[in-house]
Amino acid sequence: MDSIHSTMAQQGLIRPYNSRVLGGVCSGLGRRFGFSPWTARLLFVLILMVLPGSQILVYPVLWVLMPSENSPYGYPANPGVPR
């Protein structure tokens, strides 16, 4: 059975090593759906203004579930260090 991380990676949901501001979730979602990272962040904030609260729960869950892209040094990037 595949893990959640490998399933998300197969679907293209990966937090990129570069272009992170906090955890890379918006950047990863933007990459997956064809948006720039800043467009994805803007959409996240706009949705937060329309439907307050739900994104505050969704972002940390996606941060944990979305696998991190490997750093240029070959090991997983530290998700706690903003880029």
C-alpha positions as CSV (number, residue, x, y, z in Angstrom):
1,M,0.0,0.0,0.0
2,D,1.3,3.5,-0.9
3,S,1.8,6.0,1.7
4,I,0.1,9.4,1.6
5,H,3.4,11.1,0.8
6,S,4.1,8.9,-2.2
7,T,0.5,9.3,-3.4
8,M,0.7,13.1,-3.2
9,A,4.1,13.0,-5.0
10,Q,2.6,10.9,-7.8
11,Q,-0.1,13.6,-8.2
12,G,2.5,16.4,-8.3
13,L,1.8,17.8,-4.9
14,I,5.3,18.4,-3.6
15,R,6.5,21.4,-1.5
16,P,9.4,22.8,-3.7
17,Y,12.8,23.4,-2.1
18,N,13.0,26.9,-3.7
19,S,10.3,29.6,-3.6
20,R,9.1,28.8,-0.1
21,V,7.9,31.5,2.2
22,L,6.6,29.5,5.1
23,G,6.3,25.8,4.4
24,G,6.0,25.7,0.6
25,V,2.4,24.6,0.5
26,C,1.0,27.5,-1.6
27,S,4.1,27.2,-3.9
28,G,3.5,23.5,-4.3
29,L,-0.2,23.9,-5.0
30,G,0.6,26.7,-7.5
31,R,3.2,24.5,-9.3
32,R,0.7,21.6,-9.4
33,F,-2.2,23.6,-10.9
34,G,-0.1,25.8,-13.1
35,F,0.0,29.1,-11.1
36,S,3.0,31.1,-10.0
37,P,3.7,30.8,-6.3
38,W,2.6,34.4,-5.7
39,T,-0.7,33.9,-7.5
40,A,-1.4,30.8,-5.4
41,R,-0.6,32.8,-2.2
42,L,-2.9,35.6,-3.3
43,L,-5.7,33.1,-4.0
44,F,-5.1,31.5,-0.6
45,V,-5.4,34.9,1.1
46,L,-8.5,35.9,-0.9
47,I,-10.2,32.6,-0.1
48,L,-9.3,33.1,3.6
49,M,-11.1,36.5,3.5
50,V,-14.2,34.9,1.9
51,L,-14.3,31.7,4.0
52,P,-12.3,32.6,7.2
53,G,-10.9,29.8,9.4
54,S,-10.8,26.7,7.2
55,Q,-7.4,27.6,5.6
56,I,-5.9,27.9,9.0
57,L,-6.6,24.2,9.5
58,V,-5.9,23.1,5.9
59,Y,-2.4,24.7,5.6
60,P,-0.8,22.8,8.5
61,V,-2.4,19.6,7.4
62,L,-1.1,20.0,3.9
63,W,2.3,21.0,5.3
64,V,2.6,17.7,7.1
65,L,1.1,15.5,4.3
66,M,2.8,17.1,1.2
67,P,6.3,15.6,0.8
68,S,9.2,18.0,0.5
69,E,11.3,18.2,-2.6
70,N,14.9,17.2,-2.0
71,S,17.4,19.9,-1.4
72,P,20.2,20.4,-3.9
73,Y,22.4,18.5,-1.4
74,G,20.4,15.3,-1.7
75,Y,18.6,15.3,1.6
76,P,15.0,16.4,2.3
77,A,14.7,20.1,3.0
78,N,13.9,21.2,6.5
79,P,10.2,22.1,6.4
80,G,10.7,24.4,9.4
81,V,13.1,26.8,7.7
82,P,11.5,29.4,5.4
83,R,13.3,30.1,2.2
